[in-house]
C-alpha cells in the first residue's frame, strides 16, 4: 500500500469479507479481490469460534502478503495480534482506541464513525483512517444504524486529515457522488461478493480510480488558479 504526501495511507478500494454472501468461499473471494488490484483486505467474521477465526486469519494473511496487500481484522484485536495482521478496524462499541493503540503500537487502526464528533475524536486518538457510514441503508451489517446521508462525508473531510472510507449501501452507480462528496475510498460488500466477486471488484477499482483522478486533477487546477 502506498502512502500519500504527509504519510497518510492510500487505501484504494476497501474489501471486506462476508461469509453469508460468499458463493465460492472467503479465500477465493479474497484471492479474486487481490487479483483485481485491491490493496487492503478486512477479515470480518461474527459467527465462527475463535480457533476457526485464527486459522482463517492465518490463511488470509498469507494471501495478502503474496499480493503485497494489507490484512486488517475487524473488531478482534486478539485475532489480529495472533495472526500477525497489519491492523485492526474497531467500532464505537469495541475496544477503546487508546487501548488498541497500546496493544498494537505500529498497526494500522481504522475506526467506524457516523458523525463529526466521533471522527475528530478518532483522529485525535491516533486512528489511521475512518470508516464513515452507513451512508445509505444496508443489510450486510445488522447493527449499522440509520443512514448518515452523503453530506457527512464533506463535513468530516473539512475537519480531519486522515483518509475516509465510505461504507453502507455502496453501489457502482454512487461511487462518483461519494468521491465528489469527500470520500477517499469506498467499500462495497453486497454489490461485489457473489459468483463473480473478482469481476465486480475490478469494476469498483476502475470506477474509483477514474473519479479520484478526475477530482484530484480538478482540485489541483483550482489551487493553481487561486495562487495565480
C-alpha positions in Angstrom: 0.0 0.0 0.0 1.3 3.4 -0.9 1.4 6.5 1.3 0.3 9.9 0.2 2.2 13.1 0.9 2.1 13.7 4.6 2.2 10.0 5.5 -1.4 9.0 5.2 -2.2 5.7 3.7 -3.6 5.3 0.2 -6.3 2.7 0.7 -7.9 2.3 -2.8 -11.0 0.1 -2.9 -11.5 -1.4 0.6 -12.6 -5.1 0.5 -14.5 -6.7 3.4 -15.2 -10.4 3.6 -18.7 -11.7 4.1 -19.3 -15.4 4.6 -23.1 -15.1 4.2 -22.8 -13.6 0.7 -19.9 -15.8 -0.5 -20.6 -18.3 -3.2 -17.0 -19.6 -3.7 -15.7 -19.3 -0.2 -13.9 -16.3 1.5 -10.4 -17.5 0.5 -11.4 -17.4 -3.2 -13.2 -14.1 -2.7 -10.0 -12.6 -1.2 -7.8 -14.1 -3.9 -10.1 -12.7 -6.6 -10.2 -9.2 -4.9 -6.4 -9.2 -4.7 -6.1 -10.2 -8.4 -8.4 -7.3 -9.2 -5.9 -4.9 -7.6 -7.2 -4.5 -4.0 -4.5 -3.4 -1.6 -6.4 -3.8 1.7 -8.5 -6.7 2.9 -10.6 -6.7 6.1 -11.5 -10.0 7.6 -14.9 -9.6 9.2 -16.4 -12.6 11.0 -19.0 -12.6 13.7 -20.1 -16.2 13.9 -17.1 -18.5 14.0 -15.3 -19.9 17.1 -12.0 -18.2 17.9 -9.9 -21.2 16.8 -11.5 -21.2 13.3 -11.1 -17.4 13.0 -7.4 -17.8 13.9 -6.9 -20.5 11.2 -8.8 -18.4 8.5 -6.9 -15.3 9.5 -3.5 -17.0 9.0 -4.5 -18.0 5.5 -5.9 -14.6 4.6 -2.7 -13.0 5.9 -0.6 -15.3 3.7 -2.7 -14.4 0.6 -2.3 -10.7 1.4 1.4 -10.9 1.8 1.7 -12.8 -1.5 0.0 -9.9 -3.3 1.6 -7.1 -1.3 -1.6 -6.1 0.3 -2.5 -5.2 3.9 -4.5 -7.5 6.1 -6.9 -6.0 8.6 -9.1 -7.8 11.2 -12.5 -6.4 12.2 -13.1 -5.9 15.9 -11.0 -8.8 17.2 -7.7 -7.4 18.4 -6.7 -10.8 19.8 -7.1 -12.4 16.3 -5.2 -9.5 14.7 -2.3 -9.9 17.1 -2.3 -13.7 16.9 -2.3 -13.8 13.1 0.2 -11.0 12.7 -2.3 -8.7 10.9 -1.2 -5.3 9.6 -4.0 -3.7 11.6 -7.5 -3.8 13.1 -10.7 -2.0 12.5 -12.8 -1.1 15.5 -16.3 0.4 16.1 -17.6 2.7 18.7 -18.7 -0.1 21.0 -15.4 -2.2 20.6 -12.1 -2.0 22.4 -11.3 1.7 23.1 -8.9 3.2 20.5 -6.3 4.1 23.1 -6.1 0.5 24.3 -6.0 -0.8 20.8 -3.1 1.5 20.1 -1.2 0.4 23.2 -1.6 -3.2 22.2 -0.7 -2.7 18.6 1.5 0.4 18.5 2.7 0.0 14.9 -0.6 -1.2 13.4 -3.0 0.4 11.0 -6.1 1.2 13.1 -9.3 2.2 11.5 -12.4 3.5 13.4 -16.0 3.4 12.4 -17.7 6.8 12.7 -21.2 8.1 11.9 -20.8 11.8 12.8 -18.2 14.6 13.0 -17.7 14.3 16.8 -16.7 10.7 16.5 -14.4 11.4 13.5 -12.5 14.2 15.2 -12.1 12.1 18.4 -10.8 9.2 16.4 -8.2 11.3 14.6 -7.0 12.9 17.8 -6.8 9.4 19.3 -4.4 8.2 16.7 -6.7 6.5 14.1 -5.1 6.0 10.7 -8.3 6.1 8.7 -12.1 6.4 9.2 -14.9 4.1 8.1 -17.8 6.5 7.7 -21.4 5.3 7.4 -23.7 3.7 6.8 -24.1 6.3 4.1 -27.1 4.5 2.7 -29.3 1.8 4.1 -27.6 -1.5 4.3 -28.5 -5.1 5.2 -25.0 -6.6 5.5 -24.4 -5.2 9.0 -27.1 -5.8 11.5 -26.1 -3.1 13.9 -25.2 -0.5 11.3 -27.8 2.1 12.5 -29.7 4.7 10.5 -28.1 6.0 7.3 -26.0 9.1 7.7 -26.5 10.5 4.2 -23.8 11.6 1.8 -23.4 15.1 3.3 -21.5 13.8 6.3 -18.5 13.0 4.1 -17.9 16.6 3.2 -18.4 17.7 6.8 -15.8 15.2 8.1 -13.4 15.9 5.2 -13.2 19.5 6.1 -12.3 18.8 9.6 -9.9 15.8 9.6 -6.8 14.9 7.7 -6.9 11.1 7.6 -8.5 9.0 4.8 -12.2 8.5 4.8 -13.7 5.2 3.6 -17.4 5.5 2.7 -19.4 2.4 3.6 -23.0 1.2 3.7 -25.3 0.6 0.7 -22.5 1.5 -1.8 -23.1 0.6 -5.4 -21.1 1.2 -8.6 -23.6 3.9 -9.6 -22.9 6.1 -6.5 -19.1 5.9 -6.4 -18.8 9.3 -8.3 -21.1 11.1 -5.8 -19.2 9.7 -2.8 -15.8 10.7 -4.1 -17.1 14.1 -5.1 -18.6 14.5 -1.6 -15.3 13.8 0.1 -14.6 10.1 0.4 -11.1 8.9 -0.3 -12.2 5.3 -0.7 -15.3 3.2 -0.8 -16.2 -0.2 0.5 -19.0 -2.3 -1.1 -20.0 -5.7 0.2 -23.3 -6.9 -1.3 -22.5 -5.2 -4.6 -19.3 -7.2 -5.1 -19.4 -10.6 -3.3 -21.1 -13.4 -5.2 -20.4 -15.6 -8.1 -18.3 -13.0 -9.9 -16.5 -11.3 -7.0 -13.3 -10.6 -8.8 -15.1 -9.1 -11.8 -17.3 -7.0 -9.6 -14.3 -5.7 -7.6 -12.4 -4.8 -10.7 -15.3 -2.6 -11.8 -15.2 -0.7 -8.5 -11.4 -0.4 -8.6 -11.6 1.1 -12.1 -14.5 3.4 -11.3 -12.9 4.6 -8.1 -9.6 5.4 -9.8 -11.3 7.2 -12.6 -13.2 9.6 -10.3 -10.4 10.0 -7.8 -8.1 11.1 -10.6 -10.7 13.4 -12.0 -11.3 15.2 -8.7 -7.6 15.3 -7.8 -6.9 17.0 -11.1 -9.8 19.4 -10.6 -8.6 20.3 -7.1 -5.0 20.9 -8.4 -6.3 23.2 -11.2 -8.4 25.2 -8.7 -5.4 25.5 -6.4 -3.2 26.7 -9.2 -5.8 29.3 -10.3 -6.1 30.6 -6.7 -2.3 31.0 -6.5 -2.3 32.6 -9.9 
